[in-house]
């Protein structure tokens, strides 16, 4: 389990694969100076509920990974997450969609996805 840390004190645990995909969407939006809300559900062990933060170019963000290997990138998941990030309700984690076999073969992980 990785961690997303916002402004040094708001933290949540997110599985490394999901965190990688969120990082790609978040950094793409910030490169374009597009602020947005990011929401997640809190675990019952910390009281449950939901947290939303406002992410903008000046935000202090940390993406801390448990594992050392970067997972393969699912472009369909990037697109699904980007769709939520561009909606009025903002970015939130959605289940990973199955990527078509043809699209998976053409993924170049060295290139930042267009979101």
C-alpha positions, 0 to 999 in steps of 0.5 A: 500500500502506497500513500498519498500525502497532501500538504504534509498532514492529510494522508491516505493509503492507496494501493501502489497500482492505483496510486501510479495511475492517480499520479499520472492524471494529477501531474498531467492536470497540474502541468496544465495549471488545472486545479481540481478537487480530489476525493476518497473514502476513508478506511473505517479504522480511521473513522470512515467518511470521505475526504476532499482536497483542492489540488492546485499547482502550488499544492504540496503532494507526495506519492509514497510507494511501498514497492520499488517497481512501477506497474504497467499502465492501463490507458483505459484507467487513465482515461476513466480517472481523467474523466472524473478529474474533469467533472465538477465533482472532481477526481476520485478512484474508479475501478480499473477497467479492462484494457483492450488487448490492442491498446495494451500492446501499444503502450509506451510507458516512457510517454506521459499519457494525454489526459 
